[in-house]
Amino acid sequence: MIYLNKSVNLISGVEGTGSAIHTGNFTTHIINTTATNVIRATLTTVTFEPAGTDVILYLSNDDGTTFEEVTSGGSHLFQSTGNKIRAKFELSSTSDITTPLVMDYTVEVVSSSMDGLEIDIGDDNSPEMVLDFILNSTTTPLLYNSTDDPLNFFIFNFCKILSNPNFIYFWFWWDFTNIGVACV
């Protein structure tokens, strides 16, 4: 749990000696170190913020050199470059006896690139296209410059509804290693 320690109620520093504690920061140790730069992460918190208190959330992907303000539960796109995640919590209170609480928090590093993507039409475990390179902001968008014959064949032969053969249902799906087409 993270909170303002008001039991001492005195602090020396920016606010001056003998002033009440109204703000405080807590910075985590390195939460995660990744092999590649972290582009996106999510900080989710459980907080208690009585009237007159506030908690401002920050994430860093460069070991705390820079912190960027984030919203709890929102995916944050970093402006900085780095692979060492830290979180920072700025707590404030206008009261001498009330403090906000950060009762729990989680940080999730959001995958930012895909590697070895396969496109499988018809979910037959026979990929029509294999991309054996990393997909990221410099290699995408990707244009499919091959024939549409496998896609058209699958849709027109397997996705028709028997009661209305002129009406076709199909959907595209993807996970972090595959893209597929299936009938509904």
Kinemage of the C-alpha trace (Angstrom):
@kinemage 1
@onewidth
@group {chain A} dominant
@subgroup {mainchain}
@vectorlist {calphas} color= white
{ca met a 1} P 0.000 0.000 0.000
{ca ile a 2} L 1.247 3.480 -0.865
{ca tyr a 3} L 0.180 6.479 1.236
{ca leu a 4} L 1.369 9.800 2.668
{ca asn a 5} L 2.893 9.238 6.110
{ca lys a 6} L 1.107 11.803 8.242
{ca ser a 7} L 2.077 10.257 11.584
{ca val a 8} L 5.210 12.430 11.740
{ca asn a 9} L 3.370 15.345 10.107
{ca leu a 10} L 6.574 17.347 9.579
{ca ile a 11} L 8.904 17.539 6.618
{ca ser a 12} L 11.960 19.543 5.694
{ca gly a 13} L 12.427 20.399 2.077
{ca val a 14} L 10.661 22.237 -0.706
{ca glu a 15} L 7.677 23.225 1.452
{ca gly a 16} L 9.954 24.471 4.238
{ca thr a 17} L 10.933 23.091 7.617
{ca gly a 18} L 7.997 22.352 9.889
{ca ser a 19} L 5.294 22.337 7.196
{ca ala a 20} L 2.629 19.649 6.974
{ca ile a 21} L 3.124 16.833 4.484
{ca his a 22} L 0.828 17.524 1.551
{ca thr a 23} L 2.607 15.782 -1.365
{ca gly a 24} L 4.788 12.764 -1.819
{ca asn a 25} L 6.174 10.531 -4.557
{ca phe a 26} L 6.772 6.806 -4.628
{ca thr a 27} L 8.864 5.328 -7.431
{ca thr a 28} L 9.089 1.578 -7.942
{ca his a 29} L 12.234 -0.416 -8.585
{ca ile a 30} L 12.654 -1.730 -12.155
{ca ile a 31} L 9.485 -3.756 -12.688
{ca asn a 32} L 10.430 -5.340 -15.994
{ca thr a 33} L 13.429 -5.368 -18.336
{ca thr a 34} L 12.743 -6.500 -21.892
{ca ala a 35} L 15.048 -7.563 -24.725
{ca thr a 36} L 13.654 -4.855 -27.012
{ca asn a 37} L 12.347 -1.329 -26.480
{ca val a 38} L 8.978 -1.082 -24.758
{ca ile a 39} L 6.640 0.958 -26.929
{ca arg a 40} L 3.420 0.565 -24.923
{ca ala a 41} L 2.447 -0.358 -21.353
{ca thr a 42} L -0.589 -0.216 -19.090
{ca leu a 43} L -0.625 0.760 -15.389
{ca thr a 44} L -3.791 -0.311 -13.596
{ca thr a 45} L -4.424 0.805 -10.015
{ca val a 46} L -6.871 0.319 -7.179
{ca thr a 47} L -6.965 3.618 -5.279
{ca phe a 48} L -8.902 5.319 -2.522
{ca glu a 49} L -9.007 9.086 -2.956
{ca pro a 50} L -11.054 10.919 -0.307
{ca ala a 51} L -12.152 14.500 -0.981
{ca gly a 52} L -9.178 16.825 -1.205
{ca thr a 53} L -6.718 14.096 -2.238
{ca asp a 54} L -5.272 13.058 -5.579
{ca val a 55} L -3.050 10.376 -7.105
{ca ile a 56} L -1.225 11.068 -10.367
{ca leu a 57} L 0.246 8.043 -12.157
{ca tyr a 58} L 3.394 7.864 -14.263
{ca leu a 59} L 5.284 5.224 -16.242
{ca ser a 60} L 8.865 5.185 -17.478
{ca asn a 61} L 10.414 2.878 -20.062
{ca asp a 62} L 13.947 4.285 -19.632
{ca asp a 63} L 14.736 3.304 -16.018
{ca gly a 64} L 13.219 6.496 -14.600
{ca thr a 65} L 15.109 9.037 -16.702
{ca thr a 66} L 11.753 10.336 -17.936
{ca phe a 67} L 8.271 9.685 -16.566
{ca glu a 68} L 5.106 10.128 -18.616
{ca glu a 69} L 1.699 10.702 -17.019
{ca val a 70} L -0.763 7.852 -17.609
{ca thr a 71} L -4.385 6.982 -16.862
{ca ser a 72} L -5.173 3.867 -14.834
{ca gly a 73} L -6.155 1.004 -17.129
{ca gly a 74} L -5.311 2.909 -20.314
{ca ser a 75} L -2.711 1.671 -22.759
{ca his a 76} L 0.088 4.262 -22.894
{ca leu a 77} L 2.255 4.854 -25.988
{ca phe a 78} L 5.703 6.018 -24.840
{ca gln a 79} L 7.356 9.094 -26.327
{ca ser a 80} L 10.734 7.943 -24.971
{ca thr a 81} L 12.817 4.900 -25.877
{ca gly a 82} L 13.903 2.215 -23.451
{ca asn a 83} L 13.423 -1.277 -22.098
{ca lys a 84} L 13.353 -0.832 -18.287
{ca ile a 85} L 9.877 -0.195 -16.854
{ca arg a 86} L 9.246 1.778 -13.664
{ca ala a 87} L 6.083 3.320 -12.209
{ca lys a 88} L 5.751 6.473 -10.125
{ca phe a 89} L 2.867 7.616 -7.939
{ca glu a 90} L 2.438 11.255 -6.948
{ca leu a 91} L 0.127 11.573 -3.947
{ca ser a 92} L -1.272 14.847 -2.663
{ca ser a 93} L -3.698 16.014 -0.007
{ca thr a 94} L -5.067 19.384 1.051
{ca ser a 95} L -5.685 18.013 4.543
{ca asp a 96} L -3.260 17.475 7.415
{ca ile a 97} L -5.006 14.222 8.402
{ca thr a 98} L -6.261 12.640 5.146
{ca thr a 99} L -4.229 10.687 2.599
{ca pro a 100} L -5.013 8.978 -0.699
{ca leu a 101} L -4.185 5.273 -0.893
{ca val a 102} L -2.822 3.160 -3.700
{ca met a 103} L -3.978 -0.262 -2.536
{ca asp a 104} L -2.811 -2.283 -5.522
{ca tyr a 105} L -1.227 -1.782 -8.926
{ca thr a 106} L -0.187 -3.856 -11.920
{ca val a 107} L 1.943 -2.958 -14.915
{ca glu a 108} L 1.488 -4.794 -18.186
{ca val a 109} L 3.960 -4.455 -21.034
{ca val a 110} L 1.936 -4.508 -24.235
{ca ser a 111} L 3.514 -6.466 -27.082
{ca ser a 112} L 4.492 -4.040 -29.788
{ca ser a 113} L 5.705 -6.169 -32.640
{ca met a 114} L 4.977 -9.536 -34.155
{ca asp a 115} L 7.469 -11.980 -35.569
{ca gly a 116} L 6.853 -14.967 -37.808
{ca leu a 117} L 3.261 -14.141 -38.773
{ca glu a 118} L 1.370 -16.669 -40.888
{ca ile a 119} L -1.819 -16.093 -42.868
{ca asp a 120} L -3.930 -19.237 -43.020
{ca ile a 121} L -7.080 -19.148 -45.119
{ca gly a 122} L -9.566 -21.817 -44.169
{ca asp a 123} L -7.832 -22.831 -40.934
{ca asp a 124} L -6.359 -25.870 -42.691
{ca asn a 125} L -2.878 -25.508 -41.126
{ca ser a 126} L -1.477 -24.679 -44.546
{ca pro a 127} L -0.444 -21.003 -44.516
{ca glu a 128} L -1.017 -19.064 -47.708
{ca met a 129} L 1.494 -16.413 -46.628
{ca val a 130} L 4.396 -16.500 -44.154
{ca leu a 131} L 6.064 -13.307 -42.945
{ca asp a 132} L 9.421 -14.259 -41.449
{ca phe a 133} L 10.383 -10.783 -40.266
{ca ile a 134} L 9.395 -8.506 -37.395
{ca leu a 135} L 6.275 -6.419 -37.982
{ca asn a 136} L 6.559 -2.986 -36.411
{ca ser a 137} L 6.027 0.662 -37.294
{ca thr a 138} L 8.721 0.593 -39.993
{ca thr a 139} L 7.575 -2.635 -41.724
{ca thr a 140} L 3.830 -1.968 -41.692
{ca pro a 141} L 1.312 -1.494 -43.086
{ca leu a 142} L 1.912 -4.633 -45.075
{ca leu a 143} L 0.457 -4.944 -48.523
{ca tyr a 144} L -0.543 -8.411 -49.645
{ca asn a 145} L 0.738 -8.565 -53.196
{ca ser a 146} L -0.185 -12.105 -54.094
{ca thr a 147} L -3.248 -13.641 -55.671
{ca asp a 148} L -6.597 -13.555 -53.881
{ca asp a 149} L -7.513 -16.953 -55.317
{ca pro a 150} L -7.153 -18.941 -52.045
{ca leu a 151} L -9.234 -16.376 -50.139
{ca asn a 152} L -11.930 -16.134 -52.802
{ca phe a 153} L -12.073 -19.919 -53.245
{ca phe a 154} L -12.512 -20.486 -49.506
{ca ile a 155} L -15.156 -17.788 -49.031
{ca phe a 156} L -17.271 -18.735 -52.059
{ca asn a 157} L -17.087 -22.490 -51.475
{ca phe a 158} L -17.341 -22.742 -47.700
{ca cys a 159} L -19.058 -19.603 -46.367
{ca lys a 160} L -22.407 -19.695 -48.139
{ca ile a 161} L -25.554 -20.164 -46.100
{ca leu a 162} L -27.625 -23.035 -47.443
{ca ser a 163} L -30.907 -21.146 -47.046
{ca asn a 164} L -29.520 -18.221 -49.070
{ca pro a 165} L -26.536 -19.214 -51.232
{ca asn a 166} L -26.115 -15.618 -52.399
{ca phe a 167} L -25.388 -14.441 -48.850
{ca ile a 168} L -21.905 -15.077 -47.460
{ca tyr a 169} L -20.747 -14.884 -43.831
{ca phe a 170} L -17.073 -14.878 -42.974
{ca trp a 171} L -14.744 -13.230 -40.485
{ca phe a 172} L -11.069 -12.533 -40.080
{ca trp a 173} L -9.276 -13.409 -36.834
{ca trp a 174} L -5.766 -12.871 -35.584
{ca asp a 175} L -3.593 -13.530 -32.619
{ca phe a 176} L 0.050 -12.624 -32.189
{ca thr a 177} L 1.306 -15.277 -34.591
{ca asn a 178} L -1.550 -16.008 -37.007
{ca ile a 179} L -4.179 -14.352 -39.164
{ca gly a 180} L -7.072 -16.465 -40.380
{ca val a 181} L -10.331 -16.433 -42.265
{ca ala a 182} L -13.245 -18.567 -41.140
{ca cys a 183} L -16.914 -18.972 -41.974
{ca val a 184} L -19.501 -17.912 -39.430
